[in-house]
Amino acid sequence: MSNNNDAHRVYTDAITAQLGERVTNLGRRQTDLETEVRSGFKNIDTAVTSLANETRASIAALSTNLAERNKPQWQALGVALTFAAMLGGLAYLPIREATSDLKASVNILADKMVTQQELEWRTARSAEDRARTDAAVKDLRNAQVRGKSSVGCSAATTSASPISKDRSTR
């Protein structure tokens, strides 16, 4: 700690002895202070090292915790997907039923529908029937008119004819 010369010093007067003693005490104090400072710095180093290790451990735990939170929650996603599928099914089923009902109605309408071509055919057929009927009525009238003029008409013949009935009631 010191120079090992402390024990061998010999002082001639008291003032020099006092000064020597002070110097020796200051040297010891400096040595003790150096030891305490080294010990203090070692304690500070240990405290800073433990604080750094604790901070690293806390950051690692926080990182692990955040990583677990950022993982996809498959259970929750599965429940949400199931719920969405159920809602989609509930929305789709009435639409599908209505579509099938609509298809059935359209098929019924298509079966009962009269096309433009069929209407034209029926109109032409009606015109032919009317022309034939008109021609038959005209022939009947002509035959009656000729029959009255050439052969005398009896009351029995006139009453049997539907046309003459209409004329006689007038």
C-alpha distance (Angstrom), angle and dihedral (degrees) to the residues before:
residue distance angle dihedral
M1 . . .
S2 3.67 . .
N3 3.74 131.5 .
N4 3.82 93.1 -86.1
N5 3.78 87.5 -120.1
D6 3.80 93.8 104.0
A7 3.74 96.7 89.2
H8 3.83 94.7 49.4
R9 3.76 99.9 51.0
V10 3.68 118.8 116.2
Y11 3.78 120.6 -166.3
T12 3.81 124.2 -158.6
D13 3.73 100.3 -160.9
A14 3.79 133.8 29.0
I15 3.79 96.9 -116.4
T16 3.76 92.9 55.8
A17 3.78 88.9 46.4
Q18 3.76 90.5 52.5
L19 3.76 91.5 48.2
G20 3.79 90.9 47.0
E21 3.78 90.2 49.2
R22 3.78 90.8 50.1
V23 3.77 91.8 48.9
T24 3.79 90.0 49.1
N25 3.80 91.6 48.2
L26 3.80 91.0 47.5
G27 3.81 89.3 50.7
R28 3.81 90.5 50.5
R29 3.76 91.3 46.3
Q30 3.78 90.5 49.8
T31 3.80 90.0 50.1
D32 3.81 91.6 47.1
L33 3.81 89.8 46.1
E34 3.78 90.3 50.5
T35 3.79 90.3 51.3
E36 3.78 92.0 47.5
V37 3.81 92.0 46.7
R38 3.80 90.9 49.7
S39 3.81 89.9 47.4
G40 3.81 90.7 47.2
F41 3.78 92.3 49.2
K42 3.82 89.4 48.2
N43 3.81 89.1 51.9
I44 3.82 90.3 47.8
D45 3.81 89.9 48.1
T46 3.79 90.8 50.0
A47 3.82 91.6 47.2
V48 3.82 92.9 47.8
T49 3.81 90.7 46.6
S50 3.82 92.1 50.0
L51 3.82 89.9 45.6
A52 3.81 90.6 50.5
N53 3.81 91.0 48.3
E54 3.78 91.4 47.8
T55 3.82 90.6 48.0
R56 3.81 90.6 49.7
A57 3.81 90.5 49.5
S58 3.82 91.2 48.1
I59 3.80 92.1 48.5
A60 3.81 90.6 47.8
A61 3.81 90.7 49.9
L62 3.80 90.7 47.3
S63 3.80 90.7 48.1
T64 3.80 90.4 50.4
N65 3.79 90.7 47.8
L66 3.80 92.0 50.2
A67 3.80 91.2 46.4
E68 3.81 89.7 53.6
R69 3.79 90.9 49.4
N70 3.80 92.0 50.4
K71 3.79 92.9 53.2
P72 3.78 112.2 106.6
Q73 3.77 111.5 -98.8
W74 3.80 97.8 -128.9
Q75 3.78 94.4 -177.9
A76 3.79 92.5 54.2
L77 3.80 91.4 43.4
G78 3.81 90.2 50.1
V79 3.79 92.1 51.3
A80 3.82 91.2 47.0
L81 3.80 91.5 48.5
T82 3.81 91.5 48.9
F83 3.80 90.8 48.8
A84 3.81 91.4 49.0
A85 3.81 90.8 48.7
M86 3.81 90.9 50.6
L87 3.80 91.9 50.0
G88 3.79 90.3 47.3
G89 3.79 90.6 50.5
L90 3.78 91.8 48.1
A91 3.78 89.9 50.7
Y92 3.82 94.1 43.3
L93 3.81 99.4 48.5
P94 3.84 96.8 63.7
I95 3.79 89.9 44.9
R96 3.81 90.7 51.4
E97 3.81 91.4 46.9
A98 3.81 91.2 48.7
T99 3.79 90.5 47.8
S100 3.79 92.3 51.8
D101 3.83 90.0 47.1
L102 3.79 89.0 49.5
K103 3.80 91.2 49.8
A104 3.81 90.4 50.7
S105 3.82 90.7 49.6
V106 3.78 91.6 48.4
N107 3.82 89.9 50.2
I108 3.82 90.8 51.3
L109 3.79 90.6 48.4
A110 3.79 90.7 47.6
D111 3.82 90.1 52.5
K112 3.81 93.1 49.6
M113 3.77 96.1 38.3
V114 3.77 120.4 112.4
T115 3.77 112.1 -143.1
Q116 3.79 125.2 -138.6
Q117 3.79 90.2 -111.6
E118 3.80 91.6 53.5
L119 3.82 91.0 48.5
E120 3.79 90.7 51.9
W121 3.81 90.4 48.7
R122 3.83 91.3 49.4
T123 3.80 91.0 47.8
A124 3.78 91.2 50.6
R125 3.81 90.5 46.5
S126 3.81 90.9 49.5
A127 3.79 90.1 49.8
E128 3.81 90.1 51.0
D129 3.81 91.4 47.5
R130 3.80 91.1 48.8
A131 3.78 91.5 48.3
R132 3.80 90.2 50.3
T133 3.80 91.5 46.7
D134 3.80 91.6 48.0
A135 3.80 89.9 48.3
A136 3.83 90.8 49.5
V137 3.82 91.5 48.1
K138 3.80 89.9 48.3
D139 3.81 90.9 49.7
L140 3.80 90.4 49.2
R141 3.79 91.7 50.0
N142 3.77 91.9 46.6
A143 3.78 90.4 48.1
Q144 3.78 91.3 50.7
V145 3.74 93.6 46.3
R146 3.82 91.2 50.1
G147 3.78 91.4 43.4
K148 3.79 92.2 55.5
S149 3.71 94.5 48.3
S150 3.82 99.5 44.0
V151 3.79 102.4 32.2
G152 3.76 120.1 27.7
C153 3.75 113.6 -104.6
S154 3.73 116.4 -126.1
A155 3.78 125.6 -149.8
A156 3.80 90.2 -111.4
T157 3.80 93.2 58.9
T158 3.74 94.8 46.4
S159 3.74 94.0 49.0
A160 3.81 92.9 50.3
S161 3.78 94.1 54.3
P162 3.80 114.1 87.3
I163 3.77 91.9 -147.2
S164 3.78 93.3 53.5
K165 3.80 90.1 47.9
D166 3.75 88.9 58.3
R167 3.82 90.8 48.9
S168 3.76 95.0 45.7
T169 3.77 94.2 51.3
R170 3.77 91.0 52.9
